[in-house]
Amino acid sequence: MIGCEYLSDPKNILKSSINDINKIIDLLITNFNYKNENIYLLKNYKKKYIINFLNLIQKKINPGDIIFLYFTGHGTNNAVITEDYKLLYNFEIKNNFINKLPKDAKLFGLIDACYSENELNLPFYYFKYKWSKEIKFNKPLCNAIMISACMKNEVTWTVLNNSFITNLFITIIKENNNITWYDLIFKINSNILENGYEQTSILSSSEIINLRNLISSFI
């Protein structure tokens, strides 16, 4: 769980970040039986400490393990912004963490930041009811799926000190823990339209997946 509030910059403080993380942790424990001792909270970390942690934790992950990677904070094209206002680029996350995960490990990423279309550099993405391939991104050994808050040219929103996409993701899962990938991304984007926001949440993956599979088999 990585959350940045940007406390050194009063004009850009994100009061939503810790609320978001607490709600995601509750979801993981309540709906997916995660254990507190297996949840790591990186609150207001500088870039070098996040990279150090990713390099450290990947050494403890075994084939078949399930990893939930969450970021809430500011973003820009091809990068998220860490607490010290440095850019943590998508290729740095891929090289320092994802590419080092063992075969058959499962990684789910939820990136709630502006411009976050494919923050994990996964080769396949689902958009407008069809799969496309980004040829410059290589397939990692692990099985990886990511949901972004928006596309690379879009921003996302905070409502009453809660990030809109995180809150929406949690609400949908709590209504139906056995939802499919198709229904999840469809409901997220339908709700975005209903609320009048100009953004599209994107599902990307290390390989083309059956969207009728239940997310509970992966998360």
C-alpha positions, -999 to +999 in steps of 0.1 A: +000+000+000+017+032-012+001+065-003+015+101-006-001+132+009+026+157-001+027+174+032+055+198+022+032+214-004+001+229+013-015+238-021-013+202-033-019+181-002-040+150-008-061+145+023-077+115+006-046+092+005-047+077+040-085+074+039-080+054+006-054+031+021-074+024+052-104+014+031-084-008+008-068-026+037-102-032+052-114-046+019-085-069+016-089-082+052-127-084+051-134-096+016-102-115+006-089-128+039-056-110+038-037-109+071-026-077+088+010-090+091+012-095+054+002-059+046+029-033+042+021+004+044+044+029+027+030+062+039+046+094+025+077+076+013+104+092-008+113+076-041+145+059-031+128+042-001+100+029-023+124+015-048+145+000-020+113-016-005+102-031-039+137-046-044+136-060-008+100-074-008+103-092-042+129-115-027+104-128-003+077-136-029+074-173-040+057-189-070+019-190-065+019-160-041-007-133-046+004-096-044-019-066-043+000-034-053-018-001-046-008+035-052-028+066-044-013+100-050-004+124-078+007+111-112+020+124-145+027+108-179+045+075-174+051+080-137+036+084-103+049+112-080+065+102-047+063+122-015+096+141-023+081+151-057+103+128-077+090+108-106+087+070-101+086+059-137+066+030-149+097+013-163+113+016-128+084-002-112+086-029-139+124-033-137+127-031-099+097-052-090+075-068-116+102-083-138+118-099-107+086-117-095+087-155-100+067-174-126+031-182-115+030-154-089-001-133-093+001-095-092-029-072-091-022-034-093-047-006-086-032+027-095-053+057-085-035+087-100-038+110-129-025+099-163-021+063-150-033+043-181-006+016-179+016+024-150+029-012-148+040-014-185+019-045-192+017-056-229-021-061-233-049-037-225-087-038-228-103-007-243-137-002-260-146-039-257-115-053-274-079-063-266-050-044-280-012-050-276+015-025-268+044-040-286+071-021-267+061-037-234+075-072-227+055-099-208+068-105-173+072-140-158+044-134-133+007-131-141-002-094-138-034-074-141-038-037-134-067-013-133-059+024-138-079+054-126-078+069-161-061+071-194-026+087-200-041+120-211-067+123-183-070+133-147-089+116-119-109+131-090-111+133-053-146+137-037-150+146+000-114+135+008-119+102-009-104+092-043-133+086-066-119+055-083-107+038-051-141+044-035-159+031-066-137+000-067-144-008-031-181-002-034-184-025-064-164-053-048-184-051-015-216-054-035-204-086-052-172-103-041-175-128-070-177-102-098-159-109-131-132-087-146-157-077-174-184-066-150-159-048-128-144-026-155-178-021-171-194-010-138-164+013-130-167+031-164-205+032-164-204+049-130-178+074-143-202+084-171-232+086-148-213+110-126-202+132-155-164+127-152-143+127-184-120+097-178-118+061-186-105+034-163-083+009-182-076-028-175-042-040-187-026-074-183+005-095-189-016-117-213-051-117-227-073-130-200-108-144-200-128-115-187-155-138-175-132-151-148-139-141-113-116-116-098-117-135-065-096-162-081-068-137-087-069-112-058 
